[in-house]
C-alpha cells in the first residue's frame, strides 16, 4: 500500500452541470488528524452546504475506514469516495469533497460518479510514498574521519539518525541503510558497523508514466 508524503495536503476541482466539487486530500495517520482536517476544510469553505468525507487509516496495521455523505442522499457521496481510495490502494489518507450546488440536480447516479470522480482525479495528482523497514547501524569513528564517511554514506542513500560523543577523540552515531561493507572499504577494514535495530523510512515512488496512445497510420 502507498500513502501521500507526511504533511501532504492537495486540492483538485471538477465542475459538473454548474456544480463545483472541490476535493481536498491530506495525509492523516490517525482518526484525530482526519477530524482536524475535516474541520479545516469546513472553515476554508464556509458557504458550502456539503462537506463529504472518506478516509482509510492504518494505525498499527489495522485498517480503519469511515464515510460521511455530508447532507447528500445516503450512499451517494461517502461510499463512492471511499471506493476511489480503496481502488487506488492508498492508506493514511483522508478525502473531503466540498460541493457548491449549481442549480441543476444530478440524481443519485450522477452524484455517485461526481464524488467518486473528484477523488480519483485528486489522487492522480497526489505524490506517493511507501514505508520501508531498513536496518540501523551504529558506528564509532575518529573525529577526523566522521565528515568524509558520513558524506559517503549519505551519498549511498543512508540516513544519519543520531549523533553522540564517544571519547575525547571519537564520535558515535547511528544511521539507517544497507552499507556495512562500504564502511569497511572506506576504513581499509579497520572499522565495522554494529547492528542497532531497525528504522521505518518513507520512500518516494516515481510517478506512473503516461501510456502511449494509438499510432495513427
CORCORNOR-V507864 format. One record per backbone hydrogen bond with DSSP energy under -0.5 kcal/mol. CO is the residue of the C=O (numbers start at 0). NH is the residue of the N-H. If there is no record, write none. Layout:
# CORCORNOR-V507864
CO_NH + CO_NH
This chain:
# CORCORNOR-V507864
1_90 + 2_128 + 4_7 + 7_26 + 9_24 + 11_22 + 13_20 + 15_18 + 18_15 + 19_21 + 19_99 + 20_13 + 20_22 + 21_23 + 21_97 + 22_11 + 23_95 + 24_9 + 25_27 + 25_93 + 29_33 + 30_34 + 31_35 + 32_36 + 33_37 + 34_38 + 35_39 + 36_40 + 37_41 + 38_42 + 39_43 + 40_44 + 42_45 + 44_47 + 49_98 + 51_96 + 52_67 + 53_94 + 54_65 + 55_91 + 55_92 + 56_63 + 57_60 + 58_61 + 60_62 + 61_58 + 63_56 + 65_54 + 67_52 + 68_71 + 72_75 + 76_80 + 77_81 + 78_82 + 79_83 + 80_84 + 81_85 + 82_86 + 83_87 + 84_89 + 85_88 + 88_1 + 91_27 + 92_55 + 93_25 + 94_53 + 95_23 + 95_97 + 96_51 + 97_21 + 98_48 + 98_49 + 98_100 + 99_19 + 102_104 + 105_109 + 106_110 + 107_111 + 108_112 + 109_113 + 110_114 + 111_115 + 112_116 + 113_117 + 114_118 + 115_119 + 116_120 + 117_121 + 118_122 + 119_123 + 120_124 + 121_124 + 122_125 + 127_204 + 128_2 + 129_202 + 131_133 + 131_200 + 133_198 + 134_176 + 135_195 + 136_174 + 137_193 + 138_172 + 140_170 + 141_144 + 141_145 + 142_145 + 142_146 + 144_148 + 145_149 + 146_150 + 147_151 + 148_152 + 149_153 + 150_154 + 151_155 + 152_155 + 152_157 + 153_156 + 158_175 + 161_173 + 163_171 + 168_142 + 169_165 + 170_140 + 171_163 + 172_138 + 173_160 + 173_161 + 174_136 + 175_158 + 178_182 + 179_183 + 180_184 + 181_185 + 182_186 + 183_188 + 184_187 + 186_189 + 193_137 + 196_135 + 198_133 + 198_200 + 200_131 + 200_202 + 201_203 + 202_129 + 213_215
